[in-house]
Amino acid sequence: MRRWSWQDLDMRMIEGPFSMYMTPEETSLLVSLVKSVSPRVMIEFGCNYGVTAARLLDNVSTLEKYIGIDVPIDHSPTLKCQMAEVPRGAGTFASDDQRFFLLTTEHMLAPDELERCDAVFIDGDHSYEAVVHESHLARTLLRPGGIIVWHDYNNPAVEVTQALDMLRNEGWRIDCVENSWLAFMRAEGRRP
């Protein structure tokens, strides 16, 4: 696994507010990674209150559509450590942007329930099963030249690391960013 530095990714600090689950530096790194593929359509698994979605919409000018996915207010997460992360108002911070669309669901989505996209951010259910499912779904939906970014890689409280390490063992070319909990994979090919 290649470890990228912030300088390698040409990270520039952006203005907040920021999500309580990501540092300002991680959010700025995410913006840099997403901008690198000039996405038109982006999907975020686990948009929570939409703070990160708002930062991406504010800082990635090519975005035409942003699909934020989260769970209903009465959802019980798989991992007990995520009990406090169920939002009371999913997508609230991004809801004023006409490019933002919220999808609230408890079931694992299938490819025909979403559209093709250029960037995916996976930061929802951090159980092994959910991370693997959403990763496969993201790879199916991703257009050539797109990017998948995961949060909480190397966070010992959740199962993201185990899931991504397994995918790497299957041949996925996943890299990580030093001094952060971000990992990413660029899709092969050029955008049409």
N, C-alpha and C positions, 0 to 999 in steps of 0.2 A: 504494500500500500504506500503510495506516495503521500508525503506530508507537505502540504503547501503552506507557505508563510503568507502573512497579510500583504507583504510587499509584492510577492509573486502574483497576487490576485488584484493588484492595483486598487486596494481598498481605500476609500475616502469616507471619512465620518459624515454621517447625515444628521439632520436635526430630528428630535423626538417630537412627541412622547414615544416611549418604547414600552413593549410588553414586559410584564413582570417576569416572564419566563425566558427571555432572551436579553443578553447584555446589549448596550448600544453598539459595541464593537461587532458582536455577532450579527445584529440586524444590518449594520453597514456592510459586513462581508456578504450577507445574503443578497443585498441589493446589488453588490458588485458582481456576484456570480450570475444572478438573473439577468442583469443588464448585458452581460457578455454574450448572450444568445439573442438579443433583440426580440423578446417574445411578443406575440400578439395575444395569445391566450395562455393564462396561467391557472393552475388548480392548487389549492392549499388544503391538505387534509389536517384538520385541527385548527381552524382559524380562530377559535376562542372568541374574544371580544372584537377581533378585527383590527387590532392595533398594528400588527405586522403587515397585514394586508394594506392598511392605509399608508404605511411608510413605503411599501413597494409601489402602490399606485401613484404616490407623490413623486417618486424618484425614478421610475422606469417609464419613460415617455412613449415607448412603443406599445405598451399594454392597451389592448382594445377591450378585453374581457378578463375578469378575474372571478373565478368560482371558488368561494370559500365553503368548506364542508365542516360541519360540526354535529354534535349530538343534541337531542332535546334536553330540556332542563331537568327532567326526572331520570336521566340516564345513570346507570351504575357502572362505572369503569371496571375493566378486567383487573387492573392493578390497583390495589388499595391506595398506593401512594399518589394516585391521580384523582382521588375522590374530590379534592378541593378545586380541581381544574375544570369541572363542568361549568360552562358559562351560564349566567342567568340571562344574558342578552347576546347571543351569538352574533358576531358580525357588526355590532353596534357602531364601532368607530369608523367602519368603512361604508356603512349603509347609505350615506349621502352621495357617494360617488356612483354615477349612473353605470359605470363599467363593472361594479361589484354585484355579484349574484350569490345569494346564500342558499345552500342546500342543507337541510337538517334531516338527519336520518340515523337510525340505530343499526341498520343492517350493513353488511359488507357489500359495497357496490360492485356492479359488473360493468365491463367495458361499454355495453350498449346504454348505460345510464348516464354516461358522461361523453364529452366531445374530445376530439384530438386537441392536443395542446403543445406548447413550446417549452414550458417550464412547470415543474411540480415541486411543491414544498411539502414534505411529510413530517408532521409534528403533532399528530393526534394521539390515538391509542398507542401507547408505547409497549404493548405486549408483543412478544415474539410473533405470534400468529398474525396480528393486525399489521405489523410492520412488513412482514413478508408478503401478505396479501396486497397491501397498498403499493408496495414496491413493484410487484408484478403488474398490477393494474396500471401504475404510472408508466412503466416501460411499454406496455401495450398501447397506451394513449399518446405517448411522446412522438412528436414528429422528428424526422432526421435533423441533427444539429441542435436538438434541445438539451435540457438539463434537468436532472432530479437532484434535489438537495434534501438532506435529512438533518433533523436536530436531535440532540441528546446522544450522539455517538460518544462513547467513553464515559457516559453517565452511569455509575454503578447502581443507581436506584431503579433503573428500568432495563428493558430487554432489547433495546435498539442495537447495541453493540453485537450481541449474539446473532441477531437476525442479519445484520449487514456482513458480519464475518462469514456466515453460512453462504450468503449470496456471492461473496468474493470467492469462496471455495468452489462455487459453481461457475466461475468465470466472469462475474460482473467486475468491471473495472472501476471500483469505488475508491476514491481518494478522500483524505481528510484534511482539515485546516488546523494547523498548530495553534495551541492556546485557545481552542474553542471546542464546542460540542457539535460542530458542523462536519458533515461528510457530503460528497457529491459525486455524480457520474454524468459525464457528457455522452449524449447519444451520438452514434457514428453517423456519418453522412452529412450532406449539406442541405440546408433548407431550400425548398423549391422556389 
